Amino acid sequence: MKSYFVLAALAAVCFAALTLAQAPASESTASPDTRLFEMRTYYAAPGKLDELQARFRDHTVKLFEKHGMQNLGYWASVDSSDNGLIYILAYPSREARELSWKQFSADPDWQKAQKSSEANGRLVAKAESIFMKATDYSPAIKTVANSPARLFELWTYTVAHGKLSNLNKRFRDHTLALFAKHGIVNVAYWVPTDPGKGAEDTLIYLIAHKDQAAADASWKAFRADPEWTTAKTASEVNGPLTTTGGVKSIYMTPTDYSPTR
């Protein structure tokens, strides 16, 4: 009788294991991030960056949230000569984005804040926008308010014709793990969504470091890592993955009102 119960228990365990193994992958893996992301860069008019920052801090950030836009982060370039402010928003979809901006633009609180802040002239000289989607290997994209604030680095890769999938494979299979190995925090990885505006040939990603000294040490160790040199060489056996001058980075510091710091 005792042997019977032992055999029955073993059978139950085997059945449970088999059932788990046959479960659909979607039940055991995280759902992909299907949100639309928008990276916006504002170039402040001469002498107006502080006023632009104050408008975001006191009004814009709260009004974005009011109208269904998620504030992910706000940064200023370490090289502040361009008077640039870079920020990233997330929306459930493109349709939701259009509706949110329509409601935001029509909001009397926004109109009042814009009018009073521009009594002595416009604050923004030029604005740029890129719509993006998360790659399948990006970490979960969320706000993390570290204290003290970290140093961020925004990278843009423009790839040679037809090689975006190769670049993504190298990041997926090697680069992210090697970044983490050398103390570089993987924050988010995106590709643009719109044909003709980077969807075919651009990778944009955001990483973080403790500070500039940590960044310098991490990059030195990463570039000297034999695993990296092997992965890079193997991925470029048929030629470089990026175009000449197609790799650009910007060091950024988060603003005091940025949800991600």
Sine and cosine of phi, psi and omega as CSV:
sin_phi,cos_phi,sin_psi,cos_psi,sin_omega,cos_omega
0.00,0.00,-0.67,0.74,0.02,-1.00
-0.87,0.49,-0.66,0.75,0.01,-1.00
-0.90,0.44,-0.57,0.82,0.01,-1.00
-0.89,0.47,-0.70,0.71,-0.03,-1.00
-0.93,0.38,-0.58,0.82,0.04,-1.00
-0.90,0.44,-0.71,0.70,0.01,-1.00
-0.89,0.45,-0.64,0.77,0.02,-1.00
-0.90,0.44,-0.66,0.75,0.01,-1.00
-0.90,0.43,-0.68,0.74,0.02,-1.00
-0.89,0.46,-0.63,0.77,0.01,-1.00
-0.90,0.44,-0.64,0.76,0.00,-1.00
-0.90,0.44,-0.67,0.74,0.01,-1.00
-0.89,0.46,-0.69,0.72,-0.01,-1.00
-0.90,0.44,-0.64,0.77,0.01,-1.00
-0.91,0.43,-0.67,0.74,0.01,-1.00
-0.89,0.45,-0.67,0.74,0.00,-1.00
-0.90,0.44,-0.66,0.75,0.00,-1.00
-0.91,0.41,-0.64,0.77,0.02,-1.00
-0.89,0.45,-0.68,0.73,0.01,-1.00
-0.90,0.44,-0.65,0.76,-0.02,-1.00
-0.91,0.41,-0.51,0.86,-0.05,-1.00
-1.00,0.01,-0.04,1.00,-0.01,-1.00
-0.91,0.42,0.57,-0.82,0.02,-1.00
-0.85,0.53,0.59,-0.81,-0.03,-1.00
-0.85,0.53,-0.53,0.85,-0.05,-1.00
-0.89,0.45,-0.36,0.93,-0.02,-1.00
-0.99,0.14,-0.32,0.95,-0.08,-1.00
-0.91,-0.41,0.01,1.00,0.01,-1.00
-0.84,-0.54,0.41,-0.91,0.00,-1.00
-0.93,0.37,0.55,-0.84,0.03,-1.00
-0.94,0.34,0.60,-0.80,0.03,-1.00
-0.92,0.40,0.48,-0.88,0.03,-1.00
-0.99,0.14,0.94,-0.33,-0.07,-1.00
-0.99,-0.16,0.13,0.99,-0.02,-1.00
-0.92,0.40,0.39,-0.92,0.17,-0.99
-1.00,-0.04,0.74,-0.67,0.05,-1.00
-0.92,-0.39,0.54,-0.84,0.04,-1.00
-0.74,-0.68,0.84,-0.54,0.11,-0.99
-0.98,-0.19,0.85,-0.52,-0.03,-1.00
-0.89,-0.45,0.69,-0.72,0.05,-1.00
-0.86,-0.52,0.86,-0.52,0.04,-1.00
-0.95,-0.30,0.76,-0.65,0.10,-0.99
-0.97,-0.26,0.93,-0.37,-0.08,-1.00
-0.94,0.34,0.52,-0.85,0.12,-0.99
-0.89,0.45,0.44,-0.90,-0.04,-1.00
-0.77,0.64,0.80,-0.60,0.04,-1.00
0.97,0.23,0.12,0.99,-0.11,-0.99
-0.94,-0.35,0.07,1.00,-0.09,-1.00
-0.89,0.45,-0.67,0.74,0.00,-1.00
-0.89,0.46,-0.63,0.78,0.02,-1.00
-0.93,0.37,-0.61,0.79,0.05,-1.00
-0.90,0.43,-0.68,0.73,0.04,-1.00
-0.87,0.49,-0.67,0.74,-0.01,-1.00
-0.89,0.45,-0.61,0.79,0.01,-1.00
-0.92,0.40,-0.65,0.76,0.07,-1.00
-0.90,0.43,-0.73,0.69,-0.06,-1.00
-0.88,0.47,-0.70,0.72,-0.14,-0.99
-1.00,0.01,-0.39,0.92,-0.13,-0.99
-0.70,-0.71,-0.84,0.54,-0.25,-0.97
-0.88,0.48,-0.72,0.69,-0.06,-1.00
-0.85,0.53,-0.71,0.70,-0.01,-1.00
-0.92,0.38,-0.60,0.80,-0.01,-1.00
-0.95,0.31,-0.56,0.83,0.12,-0.99
-0.85,0.53,-0.76,0.65,0.00,-1.00
-0.88,0.48,-0.64,0.77,0.02,-1.00
-0.83,0.56,-0.58,0.81,-0.08,-1.00
-0.98,-0.22,0.39,0.92,0.18,-0.98
1.00,0.08,0.23,0.97,0.06,-1.00
-0.99,-0.13,0.72,-0.69,0.03,-1.00
-1.00,-0.07,0.85,-0.53,0.07,-1.00
-0.98,0.18,0.91,-0.42,0.04,-1.00
-1.00,-0.03,-0.67,0.74,-0.01,-1.00
-0.08,-1.00,0.43,-0.91,0.01,-1.00
-0.73,-0.69,0.75,-0.66,-0.08,-1.00
-0.66,-0.75,0.47,-0.88,0.16,-0.99
-0.91,-0.42,0.64,-0.77,0.03,-1.00
-0.90,0.43,0.66,-0.76,0.07,-1.00
-0.86,0.50,-0.61,0.79,0.14,-0.99
-1.00,0.10,1.00,-0.01,-0.14,-0.99
-0.99,0.16,0.17,0.99,-0.06,-1.00
-0.91,0.42,-0.37,0.93,-0.02,-1.00
-1.00,-0.02,0.00,1.00,-0.01,-1.00
0.82,0.57,0.59,0.80,-0.10,-0.99
-1.00,-0.03,0.59,-0.81,0.15,-0.99
-0.81,-0.58,0.85,-0.53,-0.03,-1.00
-0.93,-0.37,0.76,-0.65,0.06,-1.00
-0.60,-0.80,0.39,-0.92,-0.07,-1.00
-0.78,-0.62,0.77,-0.64,0.03,-1.00
-0.89,-0.45,0.38,-0.92,0.07,-1.00
-0.79,-0.61,0.58,-0.82,0.00,-1.00
-0.70,-0.72,0.42,-0.91,0.07,-1.00
-0.89,0.46,-0.52,0.85,-0.06,-1.00
-0.26,-0.97,0.11,-0.99,0.05,-1.00
-0.92,0.40,-0.63,0.78,0.01,-1.00
-0.90,0.43,-0.66,0.75,0.02,-1.00
-0.90,0.43,-0.60,0.80,0.03,-1.00
-0.88,0.48,-0.73,0.68,-0.02,-1.00
-0.88,0.47,-0.66,0.75,0.00,-1.00
-0.92,0.40,-0.67,0.74,-0.01,-1.00
-0.88,0.47,-0.70,0.71,0.00,-1.00
-0.93,0.37,-0.57,0.82,0.05,-1.00
-0.89,0.45,-0.70,0.71,-0.01,-1.00
-0.94,0.35,-0.65,0.76,0.03,-1.00
-0.88,0.48,-0.73,0.68,-0.04,-1.00
-0.89,0.45,-0.50,0.87,-0.04,-1.00
-1.00,-0.01,-0.09,1.00,-0.07,-1.00
-0.94,0.35,0.83,-0.56,0.01,-1.00
-0.84,0.54,-0.54,0.84,0.02,-1.00
-0.91,0.41,-0.63,0.78,0.05,-1.00
-0.93,0.36,-0.71,0.71,-0.02,-1.00
-0.87,0.49,-0.63,0.78,0.03,-1.00
-0.92,0.39,-0.70,0.71,-0.01,-1.00
-0.90,0.43,-0.67,0.75,0.01,-1.00
-0.90,0.43,-0.70,0.71,-0.03,-1.00
-0.89,0.45,-0.72,0.69,-0.04,-1.00
-0.93,0.36,-0.57,0.82,-0.03,-1.00
-0.96,0.28,-0.35,0.94,-0.04,-1.00
-0.94,-0.33,0.42,0.91,0.01,-1.00
-0.87,0.49,-0.49,0.87,-0.01,-1.00
-0.94,-0.35,0.39,0.92,0.05,-1.00
0.84,-0.54,0.36,-0.93,-0.02,-1.00
-0.89,0.45,0.56,-0.83,-0.01,-1.00
-1.00,-0.01,-0.47,0.88,-0.08,-1.00
-0.95,-0.32,0.86,-0.52,0.02,-1.00
-0.99,0.11,-0.57,0.82,-0.04,-1.00
-0.43,-0.90,0.57,-0.82,0.03,-1.00
-0.74,-0.67,0.63,-0.78,0.05,-1.00
-0.79,-0.61,0.49,-0.87,-0.03,-1.00
-0.60,-0.80,0.66,-0.75,0.07,-1.00
-0.75,-0.67,0.81,-0.59,0.10,-1.00
-1.00,0.00,0.66,-0.75,-0.13,-0.99
-0.64,-0.77,0.34,-0.94,0.16,-0.99
-0.78,-0.63,0.48,-0.88,-0.02,-1.00
-0.95,0.31,0.60,-0.80,0.11,-0.99
-0.96,0.28,0.25,-0.97,-0.01,-1.00
-0.95,0.30,-0.19,0.98,0.00,-1.00
-0.94,-0.33,0.06,1.00,0.01,-1.00
-0.91,0.41,0.63,-0.78,0.16,-0.99
-0.88,0.48,0.25,-0.97,0.07,-1.00
-0.84,0.55,0.80,-0.60,-0.07,-1.00
-1.00,-0.01,0.94,-0.35,-0.07,-1.00
-0.52,-0.86,0.21,-0.98,0.02,-1.00
-1.00,0.09,0.69,-0.72,0.05,-1.00
-0.69,-0.73,0.92,-0.39,-0.07,-1.00
-0.99,-0.12,0.99,0.14,0.02,-1.00
-0.94,0.35,0.48,-0.88,0.12,-0.99
-0.69,-0.73,0.86,-0.50,0.01,1.00
-0.94,0.33,0.28,-0.96,-0.03,-1.00
-0.90,0.44,0.55,-0.83,-0.01,-1.00
-1.00,0.02,0.18,-0.98,0.16,-0.99
-0.99,-0.10,0.76,-0.65,-0.03,-1.00
-0.94,-0.34,0.38,-0.93,0.02,-1.00
-0.69,-0.73,0.83,-0.56,0.00,-1.00
-0.97,-0.26,0.85,-0.53,-0.03,-1.00
-0.92,-0.40,0.62,-0.78,0.11,-0.99
-0.78,-0.63,0.85,-0.52,0.04,-1.00
-0.94,-0.33,0.78,-0.62,0.16,-0.99
-0.95,-0.30,0.87,-0.49,-0.16,-0.99
-0.99,-0.11,0.33,-0.94,0.11,-0.99
-0.92,0.39,0.36,-0.93,-0.10,-1.00
-0.81,0.59,0.81,-0.59,0.09,-1.00
0.98,0.22,0.16,0.99,-0.10,-0.99
-0.93,-0.37,0.22,0.98,0.00,-1.00
-0.90,0.44,-0.64,0.77,0.01,-1.00
-0.90,0.44,-0.58,0.81,0.04,-1.00
-0.91,0.41,-0.67,0.74,0.02,-1.00
-0.91,0.42,-0.69,0.72,0.03,-1.00
-0.87,0.49,-0.62,0.78,0.01,-1.00
-0.90,0.44,-0.66,0.75,0.00,-1.00
-0.90,0.43,-0.66,0.75,0.05,-1.00
-0.91,0.41,-0.70,0.71,-0.04,-1.00
-0.89,0.46,-0.70,0.72,-0.14,-0.99
-1.00,0.01,-0.38,0.93,-0.13,-0.99
-0.70,-0.72,-0.82,0.58,-0.25,-0.97
-0.89,0.46,-0.71,0.70,-0.04,-1.00
-0.86,0.51,-0.70,0.71,0.00,-1.00
-0.90,0.43,-0.62,0.79,0.01,-1.00
-0.95,0.33,-0.59,0.80,0.12,-0.99
-0.84,0.54,-0.79,0.62,-0.03,-1.00
-0.87,0.50,-0.63,0.78,0.02,-1.00
-0.84,0.54,-0.57,0.82,-0.07,-1.00
-0.97,-0.25,0.38,0.93,0.15,-0.99
0.99,0.13,0.19,0.98,0.05,-1.00
-1.00,-0.03,0.80,-0.60,-0.04,-1.00
-1.00,0.05,0.86,-0.51,0.09,-1.00
-0.98,0.19,0.90,-0.43,-0.03,-1.00
-0.99,-0.11,-0.79,0.61,-0.04,-1.00
-0.27,-0.96,0.50,-0.86,0.03,-1.00
-0.73,-0.68,0.75,-0.66,-0.06,-1.00
-0.70,-0.72,0.34,-0.94,0.28,-0.96
-0.81,-0.59,0.58,-0.81,0.06,-1.00
-0.87,0.50,0.42,-0.91,-0.06,-1.00
-0.99,-0.11,-0.41,0.91,-0.19,-0.98
-0.99,-0.11,0.80,-0.59,0.08,-1.00
-0.83,0.56,0.66,-0.75,-0.01,-1.00
0.99,0.13,-0.10,1.00,0.00,-1.00
-0.80,-0.60,0.52,0.85,0.10,-0.99
0.94,-0.35,-0.15,0.99,-0.05,-1.00
-0.87,0.49,-0.50,0.87,-0.08,-1.00
-1.00,0.00,-0.34,0.94,-0.21,-0.98
-0.55,-0.83,0.33,0.94,-0.10,-0.99
-0.73,-0.68,0.68,-0.73,0.15,-0.99
-0.85,-0.53,0.76,-0.66,0.02,-1.00
-0.85,-0.53,0.78,-0.63,0.04,-1.00
-0.60,-0.80,0.38,-0.92,-0.07,-1.00
-0.83,-0.56,0.80,-0.60,0.04,-1.00
-0.79,-0.62,0.20,-0.98,-0.05,-1.00
-0.67,-0.74,0.48,-0.88,0.04,-1.00
-0.74,-0.68,0.34,-0.94,0.07,-1.00
-0.88,0.47,-0.72,0.69,0.01,-1.00
-0.25,-0.97,-0.09,-1.00,-0.07,-1.00
-0.91,0.40,-0.62,0.78,0.02,-1.00
-0.89,0.45,-0.66,0.75,0.03,-1.00
-0.91,0.41,-0.63,0.78,0.03,-1.00
-0.88,0.48,-0.72,0.69,-0.01,-1.00
-0.88,0.47,-0.67,0.74,-0.01,-1.00
-0.92,0.38,-0.65,0.76,0.00,-1.00
-0.90,0.43,-0.71,0.70,-0.02,-1.00
-0.91,0.42,-0.62,0.78,0.01,-1.00
-0.89,0.46,-0.70,0.71,-0.01,-1.00
-0.93,0.37,-0.65,0.76,0.00,-1.00
-0.88,0.47,-0.76,0.65,-0.06,-1.00
-0.92,0.39,-0.39,0.92,0.02,-1.00
-1.00,-0.04,-0.08,1.00,-0.08,-1.00
-0.95,0.32,0.84,-0.55,0.01,-1.00
-0.85,0.53,-0.53,0.85,0.03,-1.00
-0.89,0.46,-0.63,0.77,0.01,-1.00
-0.93,0.36,-0.73,0.69,-0.03,-1.00
-0.89,0.46,-0.59,0.81,0.04,-1.00
-0.92,0.39,-0.72,0.70,-0.01,-1.00
-0.90,0.44,-0.67,0.74,-0.01,-1.00
-0.91,0.42,-0.71,0.70,-0.01,-1.00
-0.88,0.47,-0.70,0.72,-0.01,-1.00
-0.90,0.43,-0.61,0.79,-0.04,-1.00
-0.96,0.27,-0.33,0.94,-0.07,-1.00
-0.93,-0.37,0.42,0.91,-0.01,-1.00
-0.88,0.47,-0.45,0.89,0.03,-1.00
-0.96,-0.27,0.35,0.94,0.03,-1.00
0.89,-0.46,0.34,-0.94,-0.01,-1.00
-0.84,0.54,0.52,-0.85,0.01,-1.00
-1.00,0.10,-0.44,0.90,-0.04,-1.00
-0.95,-0.32,0.39,-0.92,0.02,-1.00
-0.97,0.22,0.26,-0.96,0.07,-1.00
-0.88,0.47,0.83,-0.56,-0.04,-1.00
0.96,0.27,0.24,0.97,-0.09,-1.00
-1.00,-0.04,0.20,0.98,0.04,-1.00
-0.86,-0.51,0.89,-0.46,-0.06,-1.00
-0.73,-0.68,0.59,-0.80,0.05,-1.00
-0.68,-0.73,0.48,-0.88,0.03,-1.00
-0.74,-0.67,0.81,-0.59,0.16,-0.99
-0.99,0.14,0.68,-0.73,-0.08,-1.00
-0.68,-0.74,0.52,-0.86,0.12,-0.99
-0.92,-0.40,0.66,-0.75,0.00,-1.00
-0.95,0.32,0.54,-0.84,0.08,-1.00
-0.95,0.31,0.23,-0.97,-0.01,-1.00
-0.94,0.33,-0.22,0.98,0.02,-1.00
-0.95,-0.30,0.12,0.99,-0.02,-1.00
-0.96,0.30,0.75,-0.66,0.07,-1.00
-0.91,0.41,-0.45,0.89,0.06,-1.00
-0.96,-0.27,0.84,-0.54,-0.08,-1.00
-0.69,-0.73,0.00,0.00,0.00,0.00
